[in-house]
Amino acid sequence: MTLKIETFDDAEAVARAAADFIAVEARGSVAARGRFTMAVSGGRTPWLMLRALADEEVPWAGVHVVQVDERVAPDGDPDRNLTQLRQSLLARVPLRSDQVHAMPVEAMDLDAAARAYADDLRAAAGEPAVLDLVLLGLGSDGHTASLVPGDPSLEVTDADVALAGPYQGRRRMTLTYPVIDRARRVLWVVTGAEKSDMLRRLCDADPSIPAGRVRQDQALVLADRAAAGT
């Protein structure tokens, strides 16, 4: 199956298109099921997208936000995806605290924390957890979420949340392939010329890179021209 890709002039245009797509999905999901559960990733373009999303028509009362991955770092640390999520979206929209599901990376027992987060996902999105939308980025090494080349978390098939080893100086907590692949929609946001080779390999479903192993039949890629090589 060919992965659907839409190309835009620059990262800002990608972010606006992603925000519009998510808003449409949120309205449809809340109308159909009374809830929209989305998993968000970190990165410059996703933060731009979340700022744009705050200005969209979204039924926030029915929205739940979970994390795709998070660095093990103290609360408020600039390395934390949650820190940027708060600034980009949570401070600007009417989401209650119980609608925001932060990965518990400050826990002393991280293995237990990962299991607890999987329980949280099931409470928010059913048994098994079926997320309405997962927002993914693409690293220049082919990683997505915190599923990085060579990490044991790539082989986890019996849990929705796993701990990854150190990557760029931090351990990570991450969603795993099983829960990502159950999602109703997967939205890839890919920008920058340094991603062009990996984007080609993603579109080829190349299993030698972590991103290439994600299920593609419910996926859409929004890319800028630099990443798409056009």
BELUR-V644672 format. One record per helix or strand of 3 or more residues. SS is the DSSP state (helix for helix, strand for strand). FROM is the first residue (numbers start at 1). TO is the last residue. If there is no record, write none. Layout:
# BELUR-V644672
ss=<SS	SS>
from=<FROM	FROM>
to=<TO	TO>
This chain:
# BELUR-V644672
ss=<strand	helix	strand	helix	helix	strand	strand	helix	helix	helix	strand	helix	strand	strand	helix	strand	helix	helix	strand	helix>
from=<4	11	36	44	60	63	69	81	97	110	133	152	161	170	177	185	193	210	219	225>
to=<8	33	40	53	62	67	71	90	99	125	136	155	167	175	182	190	203	213	224	228>
